[in-house]
Amino acid sequence: MGLVVAATVWLAATNQLVLYIHPRYIVFTIVMAVLALILVIASVTGRFRHEDDEAPPRGVPRVLSILALVIASALALAMVALPPATLTSATASQRDINSTSVGPQTQSVSDAENAPADAFSNFTVVDWASLLRQTVDPGFYEAKSVDVVGFVTPDADDPQNVFYVSRFVVTCCAVDAQPAGVPVYLPDWSSVHAADDWVRVTGEFAVNGSDRSQQPLAIVPDAVTAVEQPSEPYLY
């Protein structure tokens, strides 16, 4: 327990705990981990042997105790030595992009209609995905510039010409992460980019040029530029 708790504190100190849980729970997790570590240390250092204590078990029970310690040590070391990986396009495909509501804090059609022109450059993938769930009227998106960052997820219906620029939305932890994405129409995109590459896409929405994709609208990009994965790859 002490090894696992120490590894958790180390992940928090190196800003990697956000790959597992929502930032709102970081402080709570650190506090509880420190308390647990104190209790573990107190438990180990506070053990006193008495003359009337029974002899420690030998044989199979001792072997099992050693085996448990080895497994716990290997788990803790793996948490530290192996860099935590973000969820990928494979997970996004399994969980169906935009299959659920992307959250109450995202943009609404009425708010977007009254927003100034420069506000759209700050819209995230989740904001645009939310708007696309509400309306696919091409007129609504006219003259609204898109500038988003996400990872590449091929469109299942037309993977040669359409991909989603995607992000995961985390409510509690990575286990409940839901993918949100915005379709991008870029014929033969895989000749330049690969699935799971992080990209910045700029452009505007238009009628999807693909005759196989089920998405009525898509970004027609002015540029698709490779970028580094953000330090906080999930949106909240």
BELBEL-V75811 format. One record per residue. N is the residue number from 1. RES is the residue in one small letter. PHI is phi as a letter, one per 30 degrees, with the letter a starting at -180 (NA if undefined). Layout:
BEGIN
N;RES;PHI
N;RES;PHI
END
This chain:
BEGIN
1;m;NA
2;g;d
3;l;d
4;v;d
5;v;d
6;a;d
7;a;d
8;t;d
9;v;d
10;w;d
11;l;d
12;a;d
13;a;d
14;t;c
15;n;i
16;q;c
17;l;d
18;v;d
19;l;d
20;y;c
21;i;b
22;h;d
23;p;e
24;r;d
25;y;c
26;i;d
27;v;d
28;f;e
29;t;d
30;i;d
31;v;e
32;m;d
33;a;d
34;v;d
35;l;d
36;a;d
37;l;d
38;i;d
39;l;d
40;v;d
41;i;d
42;a;d
43;s;d
44;v;d
45;t;d
46;g;c
47;r;d
48;f;b
49;r;d
50;h;c
51;e;d
52;d;c
53;d;d
54;e;d
55;a;d
56;p;d
57;p;d
58;r;c
59;g;i
60;v;e
61;p;e
62;r;d
63;v;d
64;l;d
65;s;d
66;i;d
67;l;d
68;a;d
69;l;d
70;v;d
71;i;d
72;a;d
73;s;d
74;a;d
75;l;d
76;a;d
77;l;d
78;a;d
79;m;d
80;v;d
81;a;d
82;l;c
83;p;d
84;p;d
85;a;c
86;t;d
87;l;d
88;t;c
89;s;d
90;a;d
91;t;d
92;a;d
93;s;d
94;q;d
95;r;c
96;d;i
97;i;d
98;n;i
99;s;d
100;t;b
101;s;d
102;v;c
103;g;j
104;p;d
105;q;d
106;t;d
107;q;d
108;s;c
109;v;d
110;s;d
111;d;d
112;a;d
113;e;d
114;n;c
115;a;d
116;p;d
117;a;e
118;d;d
119;a;d
120;f;d
121;s;d
122;n;c
123;f;d
124;t;c
125;v;e
126;v;d
127;d;d
128;w;d
129;a;d
130;s;d
131;l;d
132;l;d
133;r;d
134;q;c
135;t;a
136;v;b
137;d;d
138;p;e
139;g;d
140;f;d
141;y;c
142;e;d
143;a;i
144;k;c
145;s;d
146;v;c
147;d;b
148;v;b
149;v;b
150;g;a
151;f;c
152;v;d
153;t;b
154;p;d
155;d;d
156;a;d
157;d;d
158;d;b
159;p;d
160;q;d
161;n;b
162;v;b
163;f;b
164;y;c
165;v;d
166;s;b
167;r;b
168;f;c
169;v;c
170;v;c
171;t;c
172;c;b
173;c;a
174;a;d
175;v;d
176;d;c
177;a;e
178;q;c
179;p;d
180;a;b
181;g;a
182;v;b
183;p;d
184;v;b
185;y;c
186;l;b
187;p;e
188;d;h
189;w;d
190;s;d
191;s;d
192;v;c
193;h;b
194;a;c
195;a;e
196;d;i
197;d;d
198;w;d
199;v;b
200;r;c
201;v;c
202;t;b
203;g;l
204;e;b
205;f;d
206;a;a
207;v;e
208;n;d
209;g;d
210;s;d
211;d;c
212;r;c
213;s;d
214;q;d
215;q;d
216;p;d
217;l;b
218;a;a
219;i;d
220;v;c
221;p;d
222;d;d
223;a;a
224;v;b
225;t;c
226;a;d
227;v;b
228;e;d
229;q;d
230;p;d
231;s;d
232;e;c
233;p;d
234;y;c
235;l;c
236;y;b
END
